[in-house]
Amino acid sequence: MDLETYCDRLAKLAVEVGANVQEDQIVAITFAPGMEELVYAITRRAYERGARFVDPFVFDGRIKRIRLESAREETLEFVPEWWGQRALALGDNKAARISIAPSPDPGVLEGVDPRRAALDDLPFLKETPTLIKNRSTNWTIVPFPTLAWATKVHPDLAPAEALQRLTDQLAHILRLDADDPTAAWRARGDELVSIAGRLSERGFDALHFRGPGTDLRVGLFKGSTWKAARLDTAWGLQHYANLPSEETFTTPDPTRTEGTVTATKPLDVSGTVIEGLRVRFEGGRAVEIDADVGADVLRGRAAKDDGAARLGEVALVDNAGRIAETGSVFFNTLLDENAASHIALGNAYRDAVAESDWPKINESQIHIDFMIGSPDVDVVGLDADENETPVLVGGDWQI
């Protein structure tokens, strides 16, 4: 698929299905330099949809790198207060938010001192979890094929070929090659919601992940419910937070995670790629974080606050989705988390648990997903009496 067609079809999907932009809404678009063709297409679609104002926000990963290399260390955690104020104002105004990934490109911080890189969370803002917790915006994240990303995913191809290959992969993953991508996503959403419903009906007390280097038990609340694909704002507006989306997820008890887990895919944290990640949990906390590359960056994030070393999400993904079938590692959480089951350190989703449990869910200024699933990792559900129910075996649903 050529880039113009990709941008036109994705813009329509992002505005009408992903963020589900409403008449008179402010629409905030976050993007990186080089993504303008998609930004312009989204802007046009948003105004045609009746948006009041489109508010662009640019984040340049190369400027972040310069900062990490050159700025005084004591300034690296500083974020101008008006950045956070803008984020909260979007919630106050019930705005729509559309973010374009990757920002920054994966690996843009390669070679930067990981200790310094761990100090700068941008473009993630500590105010963002507040928007998610309050469900005060309708939002979505969509991907744009950048040249730097393409050469990271397909290093054996010439740059132009890598870019075309990534564009074609994303178009297929996003169902932009369907006659009606909107209808295709609504049908896929129905499938995922059905799976989430079956998981909720089981009322599991915990999940047990078992596989090479992984023996992890994640405790759940009695009021944990499973969500998928479609979310609702506080005023009942439906939106797709991720496009693509292939996951079902819930909010775990942050005090009841025990054991060890080995990541099954590399993890990109704001431009730093972490490979060979291994984490040990004790009493709900990540007490050991090791990796072949980049461990210091994740250790720094996990020390941000008391909740940063505890889980805020557990998600299940089978191996039948379009992302998994490509066989590619995308070095981007939007894609990779929808190809494999995953857990997230940091802030929890309030709408995936009963209101009575809200005071007990994890709170943090971070939310970092990392992938722990594969066909070699089985997932078993446990009830309060320790009876086991197979959930995912060989990457296939058993419920």
Order of alpha helices (4+ residues) and beta strands (2+ residues): alpha-beta-alpha-beta-alpha-alpha-beta-alpha-alpha-beta-alpha-alpha-alpha-beta-beta-beta-beta-beta-beta-beta-beta-beta-beta-beta-alpha-beta-alpha-alpha-beta-beta-beta-beta-beta
